Amino acid sequence: MFCLLILLALGAVAFVIARRRGHGPPWVTPPAPGPEESARTVLAERFARGDITVEEFMERASALNWTPGQGGDQRRP
């Protein structure tokens, strides 16, 4: 009985530590990236492969209101 109480207490402590670090419980999936983040990813991949030029990349990034290299999505904490 005592071992069960210790295991429950350790589980609760681990859960609290995980929540403080920004992780949710394991049964909750993180939210899917929004359409803007997906568009940025596709654009960056196309540029990395050499499918588009620097000028095309910057023009399309501007259309997404994105300045590459400036921390990505501003909504993240």
C-alpha positions in Angstrom: 0.0 0.0 0.0 2.8 2.4 0.9 4.6 1.7 -2.4 1.4 2.6 -4.3 1.2 5.9 -2.5 4.9 6.6 -3.3 4.3 5.8 -7.0 1.2 8.0 -7.1 3.2 10.9 -5.5 6.1 10.5 -8.0 3.6 10.4 -10.9 2.0 13.7 -9.7 5.4 15.3 -9.3 6.4 14.3 -12.8 3.1 15.6 -14.2 3.6 19.0 -12.5 7.2 19.3 -13.7 6.1 18.4 -17.3 3.3 21.0 -17.2 5.7 23.7 -16.0 8.0 23.0 -18.9 5.1 23.5 -21.4 4.4 19.9 -22.1 0.9 18.7 -21.9 -0.2 15.3 -20.9 0.8 12.5 -23.2 -2.7 11.8 -24.4 -3.1 15.4 -25.7 -1.7 15.9 -29.2 -0.1 19.3 -29.9 -2.0 21.6 -32.2 -1.3 21.3 -35.9 0.6 24.2 -37.5 -1.6 26.9 -39.0 -1.8 27.6 -42.7 0.7 30.4 -42.4 3.3 28.2 -40.8 2.7 25.5 -43.4 3.2 28.0 -46.2 6.4 29.3 -44.7 7.7 25.7 -44.4 6.9 25.0 -48.0 8.5 28.2 -49.2 11.7 27.6 -47.2 11.9 24.0 -48.5 11.5 25.2 -52.1 14.2 27.8 -51.6 16.5 25.2 -50.0 16.1 22.9 -53.0 16.9 25.7 -55.4 13.4 25.7 -57.0 13.1 29.4 -56.6 15.6 32.3 -56.6 16.4 34.7 -53.7 14.2 37.4 -55.3 11.2 35.0 -55.6 11.8 33.8 -52.1 11.8 37.3 -50.6 8.8 38.4 -52.7 6.7 35.4 -51.5 7.9 35.8 -47.9 6.8 39.4 -48.1 3.4 38.3 -49.3 3.2 36.1 -46.2 4.2 39.1 -43.9 7.2 37.0 -43.0 10.8 38.2 -42.5 13.0 35.1 -42.7 15.5 34.8 -39.9 13.5 37.0 -37.5 12.3 34.3 -35.0 9.6 32.7 -37.1 6.1 32.8 -35.7 5.7 35.7 -33.4 2.8 34.1 -31.5 5.0 31.6 -29.7 6.0 32.4 -26.1 
